[in-house]
Structure formats: C-alpha cells, structure tokens
Amino acid sequence: MKKTKKDKIKQYLLDGNSLSQLECTSMFNCTRLAAVVFNLKKEGLNIKKRTKHSKEASYAEYYIGQSTPTRYNILHTKLLCCA
C-alpha cells in the first residue's frame, strides 16, 4: 500500500528530524504542513513548534517533543523491563 503524505511526514518526524513548510513542500510536495501537524497531534503525537527567524521572515519548524514514544524509546523500554 502506498504511503500517504501524512504517513511520510509522521515517519520523518519520528526519525528525529524537524520540518519547516518550505522543506515539506520540496520533500513531500505538501503545502499544508500545519494541517498535517494538527491531525498528527489529534492522533497523540507530541509535536512541538519553534519559531525560526531570518533577515527576510519568521517561520515555524515542527519537531517531536521528548514525551512522544519513538521506536528507539519503545525498544529501549522493552529491553529494560524484560531483561
């Protein structure tokens, strides 16, 4: 089954990357990053936003906050509790 843009963005963020709208447009051909982030938050992901500043503009950059379980955290937790 083909992955949706939302699935690709979710995996990208879960892999520890941050994402701005400009990057999202060029990497995933998605011009509605804020809407995707909204939906992912409704699914329970702890997505945070930081505002970046350049000489020309300010823009949002989204990333996964510490409390969202990533694959590494889940695996690490399982190894600790089952060892």
C-alpha positions as CSV (number, residue, x, y, z in Angstrom):
1,M,0.0,0.0,0.0
2,K,1.3,3.5,-0.9
3,K,2.2,5.7,2.0
4,T,0.2,9.0,2.3
5,K,1.9,12.4,2.7
6,K,0.8,12.4,6.3
7,D,2.4,9.0,6.9
8,K,5.7,10.1,5.3
9,I,5.8,13.3,7.3
10,K,4.9,11.4,10.5
11,Q,7.8,8.9,9.9
12,Y,10.2,11.8,9.1
13,L,9.4,13.5,12.4
14,L,9.5,10.2,14.3
15,D,13.0,9.6,12.9
16,G,14.1,12.7,14.8
17,N,14.0,15.3,12.1
18,S,12.5,18.8,12.2
19,L,10.5,20.2,9.3
20,S,9.5,23.6,8.0
21,Q,6.9,24.4,5.5
22,L,9.5,25.1,2.8
23,E,11.2,21.8,3.4
24,C,7.8,20.0,3.5
25,T,6.9,21.4,0.1
26,S,10.1,20.4,-1.5
27,M,10.5,17.0,0.1
28,F,6.9,15.8,0.3
29,N,5.1,18.1,-2.2
30,C,2.8,19.1,0.7
31,T,1.7,22.7,1.1
32,R,-0.5,22.1,4.2
33,L,2.1,21.2,6.9
34,A,0.1,22.9,9.7
35,A,-3.0,20.9,8.8
36,V,-1.0,17.6,8.8
37,V,0.6,18.6,12.2
38,F,-2.9,19.3,13.6
39,N,-4.1,15.8,12.6
40,L,-1.0,14.1,13.9
41,K,-1.4,15.9,17.2
42,K,-5.0,14.6,17.3
43,E,-3.5,11.1,16.9
44,G,-1.5,11.7,20.0
45,L,1.9,12.7,18.7
46,N,3.7,15.3,20.9
47,I,4.7,17.7,18.1
48,K,6.3,20.9,19.1
49,K,6.8,24.1,17.2
50,R,9.7,26.6,17.4
51,T,9.8,29.8,15.5
52,K,12.9,30.4,13.5
53,H,14.0,33.9,12.3
54,S,15.9,35.0,9.3
55,K,16.5,38.5,7.9
56,E,13.6,38.1,5.5
57,A,11.0,36.3,7.6
58,S,10.0,34.2,10.5
59,Y,8.8,30.7,10.0
60,A,7.6,27.6,12.1
61,E,9.7,24.5,12.4
62,Y,8.0,21.4,13.8
63,Y,9.6,18.5,15.7
64,I,8.7,15.7,18.0
65,G,8.8,16.6,21.7
66,Q,10.5,14.4,24.3
67,S,7.4,12.7,25.7
68,T,6.3,11.1,22.4
69,P,7.4,7.4,22.4
70,T,9.7,6.8,19.4
71,R,10.7,3.4,18.2
72,Y,14.0,3.8,20.0
73,N,12.4,4.7,23.3
74,I,9.9,1.8,23.0
75,L,12.6,-0.7,22.2
76,H,14.8,0.7,25.0
77,T,12.0,0.4,27.5
78,K,11.1,-3.1,26.4
79,L,14.8,-4.1,26.8
80,L,15.0,-2.6,30.3
81,C,11.8,-4.1,31.6
82,C,12.3,-7.6,30.1
83,A,16.0,-8.0,30.9
